[in-house]
Each structure stands twice: as structure tokens, then as C-alpha cells.
Amino acid sequence: KRQRLRSEVSISTGGLSQARTRIPEAAVAAMVDTLNETIIGSHPEHLWHGRNAYVLDGTDFRALAEGDIRKEYPPSRDDKRSSSWSTIRSVIATHVITGVAVRPESGAMYGPHAVGEVGLSTEVIGRLPEHSVIVADRGLGTFFVAFNAINKGHDVLVRLTDVRARQALGGKLPKSDSDTRCVWRPAKKTQQSYSIDPNEELHGRIIRHTYLKNGSRPVVLYLFTTLELPAEEILSLYALRWNIELDLRTLKTAMKMETLDVRSASMARKEIAVGVCAYNMVRHLLAYSAHQANMSPRSISFSRYAYLIIHSGLAALYSHGDDTVGFFNSLPAKLHQIAHPK
């Protein structure tokens, strides 16, 4: 309209900033969760043993410490001064095969209202599809996380510290690689911190595995799981835990989310949610095209595929008009050209 009437278009971004500020956080969260649920349910070909498997991990984002951001997410400080940046602690879960992420939960890393990753994990676990499998490293390999996940109908595979493994095994650790049934009961500190009944207990197995790598010292893993599968299958699933490190790197670099360009705490949370949503839309198209091309989603570069969507995908969309199926079917061939250049 402005172009027609005044022959000029403003390049000011003020309108966009005001519009995104007015959007309620609850509306953003509902939109992101609804879209993610649709994406998750549209890829039955990318399941692990017929189930959705997710890796749970912590990460952090940062924003300039000003306004209410400084109040809700206090910056770190030493004896003399505080940092200019606020750190937002978050917990996120990503699909082991497709990389699609669940909306993260965030909180303060420093200050009087600081919250740990274990506490933030509760909301994230509640957003996972029913009967999922949750994989976590030692930082989230606690009784509370496993207890919460199992009570919501999920199975778990978590790495334990030596202290937690000894507690679950009745005070003694196996001396060699083994697969042992156990009953894990909460420690007194866990009972007090999370109001857990001391009579609660988790039934499962602890798999001890010694990881040998050339040129380094052996690493002993203690894995607690409720899965009734051979130990080899359990270990192969835990090996996929590394995927979330790659997902987080992609999320922060390719989506430019490591530092948030926001001026309020509410906007910071909305930016994180919408950034993950945009990331998931690329992952969704990538998983669809990978299946059509008979490839693994993890074998395809996220950045290169995003480039494909921007440059080749738009051209394909315009050429197919309203033919959405034709658009999707045209992507695998273009993907193949980029993934296997001459």
C-alpha cells in the first residue's frame, strides 16, 4: 500500500520490533509446540527400534545484560565487577536420528534464583512424545531425572557417576564389563532437594563398559537403563549421544543464536523458542528428503541443506506452484547433486 500511494517503502525495522514484542509468550510457545508435534509425528521412518529416542542435555545462550534481562538472568561477577553479558541456562532434547529439537526450558545461571539443569529438565521431559527413550550424560544422569522420565512413561538410558553407580548397586562396583540388575533408591540429599519419598525405587540394569581409544586412557562407563534389549544395542544407542553436541553447535552457529539480539527477558525466551522452531523446519525438510533419497538425515550437512532450501528449494517451489508434493519430490534430486558433487 505504501509503495502504491507514496512510491516509497520504509527500511525501518521498528515495526517488526514492536510486532514481535506484542506477541504473548504463551502464543509463541503454543505455536512452537504444535508445529514440533506435527513434525515429530510425520517421520515414522526415522525411529529407533520403533520409538522416538531423544538426547537430553544442557546448553546456554547469552544476551546483553540490560533492563529486566539483568534482573531475571543476572550476569556472572567476581569480587570487583560483573560481566556485561547475562547467561541463560537452558535444557533441550534433540531426536537422535532426525535432530528435531523439543522447545527448551530456560532459567538463570547465576543469582538468587539460579536453577540447575536437573530442575529445568522436568518441563522438557513433559514435552516429549509418549513412550520415548531418553538418553543423558552424567550431568543429567541423576535419580530425579530418571524417576521423572519413568513416571511419565518413558524409558531411560543415562550415564552414572561412580558414586551413583555404587549407590544403585548396593555399595560395590563390578570389576569387569558386566550387565547387572539393580534397584536404585534415592539418596538423602535427593529426597530433601526434590521431595521424593525415600521408599521410591527404580528397577533396571547397570551396564559397565570400558571404552578403549588409541592413544588415550580407558574410559569406564556405567549406564543405567530400563530398556530390555541386548547390551550391544544399549551401547550403540548411547554412542548416538554425541549427536546433540553437533545439534547444539548447529543451532548456535547456523541459526546465529549463540548471542541473542534482544532487550528484554521475555523477548529472549521468545527468540530461543522461535529459533528452535526455524531450526526444526529445516530438519523436517531434510529428514523428508533424506528418506526420499534413501539416505540418513545425519549424513547430510545442515548448513548445505539450508543453502539448498534458500536457493534451489525456492526455485522448485515457484516452478511447482501449488503442487506441494511435487515440490518435496523435487528436492531429493537437488539434494543428491549437492551431497554428491561431480
Disulfide bonds with the S-S distance in Angstrom:
none
